[in-house]
Amino acid sequence: MRRLLAIFIFSVSCAISTMAQQRAIQSLYMFDPLLMNPAFAGSQIQLSATSIYRNQWVNFDGAPKTFTATAHSGFKQNRVGLGLIAGRDQIGVHDETSLYFAYSYKLPLSRFDKNKSLSFGVQGGFNTLRSDYTLTISREEDQFGVFRSFNPNFGAGLYYKSSKGYLGFSVPYFLNSEILTAQTAFESNARRYRYYYLSGGFTKQISKQLKLVPSALVRFQDKAPLSFDATLITVLYDVVGLGASYRLNDSFIGLFELQLNENFHVGYAYDFTTSDIRTYSNGTHEIMINYRIKITKFHQGLECPSYW
């Protein structure tokens, strides 16, 4: 019975990894577009560092926990952007770490609108995945082992920006990397399929004290249905942002953002799950902190865009 139980748990874990161990979805995507599009590198001119922590499906055993950190800046009179993207994603028996480097080149499109530009970006790096199937049962030879895989990858993107808004398209990971390899137990062809991201948004000035910032993110994935987030944030006095999002067939999301000073911004999101998993989970928490600073050597004489 214990051997059958071990096989059953292993099989379920493989099935879950096939369906669920895909690229992490974040509710605060609008505050760190570099996670999806390498062409965003350097778009804020000054050095910008962001970290986001997501605790998904609270009280659900083995639910995803994701931490990401990015840093990027503009160089050469902001014609070149360089960035770094790191992350750790835990779900069930899987623990994945990633590291990518991003490069972008910006083309100005108008002499009359200095903010109008088109950026081309590329990124390259790797993911390392560790899957621990070790089960403590009576016989040592019945234990499943720990499997590791190293998956290099690369991607590209486009990012258009003007004084009125922005539009981006990216394929950050071209290769359909392997999720796990269990050669000593069961063979698995589970793979992480390619994502395509389309994002856009703009800022509407209502009054001196009030702005509206709508945005949207559409995800296309090979062999999966379309998914999208639609978001509206209300900004008060360029200090406080309050908003809401809807994620197709998944959740409603409440958003909060606060500009502490010219350097620090913080954000928080709570996902109210609408799918069947809501019976077992208390929703999802996500927090963000962003730090920005001008580097005199590279950014002297350049006007950095406002946060909103």
C-alpha positions as CSV (number, residue, x, y, z in Angstrom):
1,M,0.0,0.0,0.0
2,R,2.8,2.4,0.8
3,R,4.4,1.7,-2.6
4,L,1.1,2.3,-4.3
5,L,0.7,5.5,-2.3
6,A,4.1,6.7,-3.3
7,I,3.4,6.0,-7.0
8,F,0.1,7.8,-6.8
9,I,1.6,10.9,-5.1
10,F,4.4,11.0,-7.7
11,S,1.9,10.7,-10.6
12,V,-0.2,13.5,-9.2
13,S,2.8,15.7,-8.8
14,C,3.9,15.1,-12.4
15,A,0.4,16.0,-13.6
16,I,0.3,19.2,-11.5
17,S,3.8,20.2,-12.8
18,T,2.6,19.6,-16.4
19,M,-0.4,22.0,-15.9
20,A,0.7,24.5,-13.3
21,Q,4.5,24.8,-13.3
22,Q,4.5,27.5,-15.9
23,R,5.8,31.1,-15.9
24,A,4.7,32.9,-12.7
25,I,1.7,35.4,-13.1
26,Q,1.9,38.6,-11.1
27,S,-0.8,41.1,-10.2
28,L,1.6,44.0,-9.9
29,Y,3.0,43.5,-13.5
30,M,2.5,47.2,-14.3
31,F,5.1,48.2,-11.8
32,D,7.9,46.0,-13.2
33,P,7.4,45.4,-17.0
34,L,11.0,44.2,-17.3
35,L,9.8,40.9,-16.0
36,M,8.0,40.4,-19.3
37,N,9.7,42.6,-21.8
38,P,13.5,43.1,-22.1
39,A,12.9,46.2,-24.3
40,F,11.7,48.0,-21.1
41,A,15.3,48.1,-19.8
42,G,16.5,51.7,-19.4
43,S,13.1,53.2,-20.2
44,Q,13.0,55.1,-16.9
45,I,16.5,56.5,-17.5
46,Q,17.6,56.4,-13.8
47,L,18.6,53.3,-12.0
48,S,15.5,51.4,-11.0
49,A,15.5,48.3,-8.7
50,T,12.2,46.4,-8.0
51,S,11.4,43.4,-5.9
52,I,8.1,41.6,-5.8
53,Y,7.0,38.7,-3.5
54,R,3.9,36.7,-4.3
55,N,2.3,34.2,-1.9
56,Q,-0.4,32.5,-3.9
57,W,-3.4,30.6,-2.6
58,V,-2.8,31.1,1.1
59,N,-3.4,28.0,3.3
60,F,-3.1,25.7,0.2
61,D,-0.3,23.1,0.8
62,G,2.4,23.3,-1.9
63,A,0.9,26.5,-3.4
64,P,3.3,28.8,-5.5
65,K,5.5,31.3,-3.8
66,T,7.4,33.6,-6.1
67,F,10.1,36.2,-5.5
68,T,11.5,38.4,-8.3
69,A,14.1,41.1,-8.4
70,T,15.1,43.4,-11.3
71,A,17.5,46.3,-11.8
72,H,17.9,48.4,-15.0
73,S,19.2,51.7,-16.1
74,G,19.7,53.9,-19.2
75,F,23.2,54.6,-20.6
76,K,24.7,56.6,-23.5
77,Q,22.2,59.4,-23.3
78,N,19.5,56.8,-22.7
79,R,20.0,55.2,-26.1
80,V,21.0,51.9,-24.5
81,G,19.4,50.1,-21.6
82,L,20.9,47.3,-19.5
83,G,19.0,45.2,-17.0
84,L,19.2,42.2,-14.7
85,I,16.3,39.9,-13.9
86,A,16.4,37.3,-11.1
87,G,13.8,35.1,-9.6
88,R,12.9,32.1,-7.4
89,D,9.6,30.2,-7.8
90,Q,8.5,27.4,-5.5
91,I,5.5,25.1,-6.1
92,G,5.0,21.8,-4.4
93,V,8.2,19.7,-4.8
94,H,9.6,22.1,-7.4
95,D,12.1,24.9,-6.6
96,E,13.3,27.0,-9.6
97,T,15.9,29.8,-9.7
98,S,16.4,32.0,-12.7
99,L,18.9,34.7,-13.8
100,Y,18.7,36.7,-17.0
101,F,20.5,39.8,-18.5
102,A,18.6,42.3,-20.7
103,Y,19.8,44.7,-23.4
104,S,17.7,47.4,-25.2
105,Y,18.3,50.0,-27.8
106,K,16.1,53.0,-28.1
107,L,15.2,54.9,-31.3
108,P,13.7,58.4,-30.9
109,L,10.6,58.8,-33.2
110,S,9.8,62.5,-33.0
111,R,11.7,65.8,-32.5
112,F,8.5,67.3,-31.1
113,D,7.8,64.6,-28.5
114,K,11.0,63.7,-26.7
115,N,9.1,60.9,-25.0
116,K,8.1,59.1,-28.2
117,S,10.4,56.2,-28.9
118,L,10.6,52.6,-30.0
119,S,12.9,50.2,-28.1
120,F,14.2,46.8,-29.2
121,G,15.3,44.4,-26.5
122,V,16.9,41.0,-26.1
123,Q,17.6,38.9,-23.0
124,G,19.5,35.7,-22.2
125,G,20.1,33.6,-19.2
126,F,19.0,30.3,-17.6
127,N,16.6,28.6,-15.2
128,T,17.7,25.8,-12.8
129,L,15.0,23.5,-11.6
130,R,15.2,21.2,-8.6
131,S,12.4,18.6,-8.1
132,D,12.5,16.7,-4.8
133,Y,10.4,13.5,-5.0
134,T,12.0,11.9,-2.0
135,L,9.4,9.9,0.0
136,T,10.1,8.5,3.4
137,I,8.7,5.0,3.4
138,S,9.9,1.7,4.8
139,R,12.3,0.5,2.1
140,E,15.2,2.7,0.9
141,E,15.0,1.3,-2.6
142,D,11.4,2.5,-2.9
143,Q,12.4,6.2,-2.5
144,F,12.2,8.5,-5.4
145,G,15.1,10.9,-5.8
146,V,15.9,14.5,-6.4
147,F,16.0,15.6,-10.0
148,R,17.7,18.7,-11.4
149,S,17.7,20.4,-14.8
150,F,19.5,23.4,-16.3
151,N,17.6,25.2,-19.0
152,P,19.3,28.1,-20.9
153,N,16.9,30.4,-22.7
154,F,16.6,33.7,-24.6
155,G,13.9,36.2,-25.7
156,A,13.2,39.5,-27.3
157,G,10.7,42.3,-27.2
158,L,9.5,45.7,-28.6
159,Y,8.4,48.7,-26.5
160,Y,6.7,51.8,-27.8
161,K,6.3,54.8,-25.6
162,S,5.0,58.4,-26.0
163,S,3.7,61.2,-23.8
164,K,0.2,59.6,-24.1
165,G,0.9,55.9,-23.3
166,Y,2.8,52.8,-24.1
167,L,2.5,49.5,-25.9
168,G,4.7,46.5,-25.7
169,F,5.0,43.0,-27.3
170,S,7.5,40.4,-26.2
171,V,8.5,36.7,-26.3
172,P,10.8,36.6,-23.3
173,Y,11.5,32.8,-23.5
174,F,11.8,31.3,-27.0
175,L,12.7,27.8,-26.0
176,N,10.1,25.3,-24.7
177,S,12.2,24.1,-21.8
178,E,11.8,20.8,-20.0
179,I,10.0,21.0,-16.6
180,L,11.4,17.8,-15.0
181,T,13.3,14.6,-15.8
182,A,12.5,11.5,-13.8
183,Q,14.5,8.9,-15.6
184,T,14.8,6.5,-12.7
185,A,11.0,6.4,-12.1
186,F,8.6,7.6,-14.7
187,E,9.4,9.3,-18.1
188,S,7.8,12.7,-18.4
189,N,7.5,14.9,-21.5
190,A,6.2,17.9,-19.5
191,R,7.4,21.1,-21.0
192,R,7.0,24.8,-20.4
193,Y,5.5,26.3,-23.5
194,R,6.3,29.6,-25.1
195,Y,4.5,32.8,-23.9
196,Y,3.6,35.8,-25.9
197,Y,2.9,39.1,-24.0
198,L,1.0,42.1,-25.3
199,S,0.8,45.0,-22.9
200,G,-0.4,48.6,-23.0
201,G,-1.7,51.5,-21.0
202,F,-1.9,55.3,-20.7
203,T,-2.4,58.1,-18.1
204,K,-5.4,60.3,-18.2
205,Q,-5.1,63.6,-16.3
206,I,-8.6,64.4,-14.8
207,S,-7.5,67.3,-12.6
208,K,-4.4,68.5,-10.8
209,Q,-5.1,66.1,-8.0
210,L,-6.5,63.1,-10.0
211,K,-5.2,60.8,-12.7
212,L,-6.6,57.6,-14.2
213,V,-4.1,54.9,-15.3
214,P,-5.8,52.0,-17.2
215,S,-3.6,49.2,-18.4
216,A,-4.0,45.7,-19.8
217,L,-1.8,42.6,-20.2
218,V,-2.7,39.8,-22.7
219,R,-1.0,36.4,-22.5
220,F,-0.9,34.0,-25.4
221,Q,0.7,30.6,-24.7
222,D,1.2,27.6,-27.0
223,K,-1.4,24.9,-26.3
224,A,-3.3,27.0,-23.7
225,P,-6.3,29.3,-23.8
226,L,-5.8,33.1,-23.9
227,S,-5.6,34.9,-20.6
228,F,-5.6,38.6,-19.8
229,D,-5.6,41.2,-17.0
230,A,-7.5,44.5,-17.2
231,T,-6.5,47.1,-14.6
232,L,-7.6,50.6,-13.6
233,I,-5.7,52.6,-11.0
234,T,-6.8,56.0,-9.6
235,V,-3.8,58.2,-8.6
236,L,-4.4,60.9,-6.0
237,Y,-1.9,63.9,-5.7
238,D,0.8,61.8,-7.5
239,V,1.3,60.0,-4.2
240,V,-1.4,57.3,-3.6
241,G,-2.7,54.8,-6.2
242,L,-5.8,52.8,-5.6
243,G,-7.1,50.3,-8.2
244,A,-8.6,47.1,-9.2
245,S,-7.9,44.3,-11.8
246,Y,-9.8,41.5,-13.4
247,R,-8.0,38.3,-14.5
248,L,-10.0,36.2,-16.9
249,N,-11.6,33.1,-15.2
250,D,-9.3,33.5,-12.2
251,S,-9.7,36.4,-9.8
252,F,-10.6,40.0,-9.0
253,I,-7.7,42.0,-7.6
254,G,-7.4,45.0,-5.3
255,L,-4.3,47.2,-5.7
256,F,-2.6,49.8,-3.6
257,E,0.5,51.9,-4.3
258,L,2.2,54.6,-2.3
259,Q,5.1,57.0,-3.3
260,L,7.0,57.4,0.0
261,N,9.5,59.9,-1.5
262,E,11.3,60.6,-4.7
263,N,13.2,57.3,-4.4
264,F,10.9,54.8,-2.8
265,H,7.6,53.3,-4.0
266,V,5.7,50.4,-2.4
267,G,2.7,48.4,-3.6
268,Y,0.3,45.7,-2.5
269,A,-2.2,43.5,-4.2
270,Y,-4.7,41.0,-3.0
271,D,-6.3,38.5,-5.3
272,F,-9.8,37.4,-4.6
273,T,-9.9,34.0,-6.3
274,T,-13.0,33.2,-8.3
275,S,-12.0,29.8,-9.7
276,D,-12.9,26.5,-7.9
277,I,-9.7,26.6,-5.8
278,R,-11.3,29.4,-3.7
279,T,-12.9,26.7,-1.5
280,Y,-9.4,25.7,-0.3
281,S,-7.6,29.0,-0.3
282,N,-7.8,32.4,1.4
283,G,-6.6,34.3,-1.7
284,T,-3.2,35.6,-2.8
285,H,-1.0,38.3,-1.3
286,E,1.6,40.3,-3.3
287,I,3.9,43.1,-2.2
288,M,6.3,45.3,-4.1
289,I,9.1,47.8,-3.3
290,N,10.8,50.0,-5.9
291,Y,13.9,52.2,-5.5
292,R,15.1,54.7,-8.1
293,I,18.1,57.0,-8.1
294,K,20.0,59.1,-10.7
295,I,23.6,58.2,-11.3
296,T,25.3,61.5,-12.0
297,K,28.0,60.0,-14.3
298,F,25.4,58.5,-16.7
299,H,22.2,60.6,-16.2
300,Q,23.4,64.1,-15.9
301,G,21.2,66.5,-17.8
302,L,18.6,63.9,-18.5
303,E,15.0,64.4,-17.3
304,C,13.6,61.2,-15.8
305,P,10.0,60.4,-16.5
306,S,7.5,60.6,-13.7
307,Y,6.4,57.4,-12.0
308,W,2.9,57.8,-13.4
